[in-house]
């Protein structure tokens, strides 16, 4: 576990705190003694949080939640659908780049000293089977990846110009507890295991991905806060496997047959995401949750929640 003593009594704004990753991050922050303010378009499950329900595209909401008493902002709120970014690029840009700009400018105005951004390794684009590091030049394949690259440039500029500690945490594919309402690949595996239906796999299934458990992501976020890390930092498991191997791991975790149906790959599908977590590891980051173990936890939640509609 990360030493999070520096968070004791800290005043932290979490954007998107009612979402999958946000709920776990807030639990980690409050366990470390932080005083958390959550802003989200949806109310959280818990009632013991200071929460503002509102849209961060609204300047009044930004002014209300970003106040001078904050020790920092952890910005998780975003439109994360790659496919939506392809069909609605202007709207996704407004959500991601516009909101980040507004938060940074308000933070500069009132003197908030820290800004942590949830980013993605999609900023790197298609590097084939090369390993992605923090030094890999950004060449995003989709508007979604481009918005995150733009946000990274913004926080870098604000950090250098105004003395903020800014860090872009480049998450790989995050899974784990609390994702029964999601529609990414792991939840699709769980729903297929429940229903007995075939799971759709894009292309031949040999494309490789790095899956990181949300509990390990929380540790990385707390570490980035504690060490006042600046610049980009990749947060993953450091171990990439094929999509077909993910299916095999889900079979082991669920005991279901999970037959596969191959379908045409979508635009922006990368053949491999292979990352180095060397920078994070050098600062003490150690992923703890194995894939099958983590998938079992997700499976238990899906079985308990079934039937659950995607929201």
C-alpha positions, 0 to 999 in steps of 0.5 A: 500500500502507498503511504498516503499520510500527506493526504491527512486533512487535505482538501481535494476536488474529484471530478467525475467522482460518481463514476467507476474509477471515481468511486474507488479514488474517493474511497481511497482518499477518504480512507487516507483522511482527505476531505473530498468534494465530488462534482459529477452529473450523477449523484453518488451512491454514498451520502456522506460526501460533499457533492455538487451535481452539475455539468462542468461545461457550465461556468457557474458549476466550475466556479462553485466547486473550484475554490481557494481552500482546495489543496488540489484537483483530481480530474477524472470526468471525461467523455471516454467513448472512442466510438462517440469521439469518431461520430461526435468529435466536436462534442467530445472535444468540448467535454474533455478539452473545454472542461479541462481548460475551464478547471485549470483557469479557475484553479490558476485564478484562486491558487489551487496548487495541484492538478492531476489529470486522468489521461490514457495511453491512447495519446500515443496512437499506433506504435505497432508492437513497440513498448509505449513509454512516457517519451513516446511522441503523441500521435493519437488515432482518434479524436478521443486520444487527441483530446487527452493529448491536448489536455496533457499539453494544457496541464503542462503549460499551466504547470510550467507557467504558474507553478502548479504541480501537474501530472497526467496519469496515463491509464491502460484498460481499467477494470475491477470492482464497481463496473456493473454499469459499464459497457467495456470489454470486461463487463461484456465478458461478465454479461456473456458469462451470465447469459450463456451468449457468445462474446464479440471479439473484434478481428482475430483477437490477437490484439494485445492489451494491458489490464490494470485493476482499479485498486492499483489505479487508486494506489497510483493516484495517491502516490502521484499526490504524495510525491507531487509528481509532474509530467506524464506517468503510465499506470498499468499492470506492465503485462499485456495479453491478447484479447483471446487470453482475456477471454480464457482468464474470464473462463477461469474466473467465472467457470463459464464456457464463453464462446467467441464470435469474431466481428469486424474490427472498429476504426481506431483499433490498435494491434497492441498496447504494450506499456512500460511502467518503469517510471511509476515503479521507480517511485514505488508503484507495485500492481498487486491484483492478478488478472484472474483474481481481479476478474473473480471479484468483478464476477461476484459483483455481476452475479450479485447484481444480475439482472443489471441494465447498462446505464 
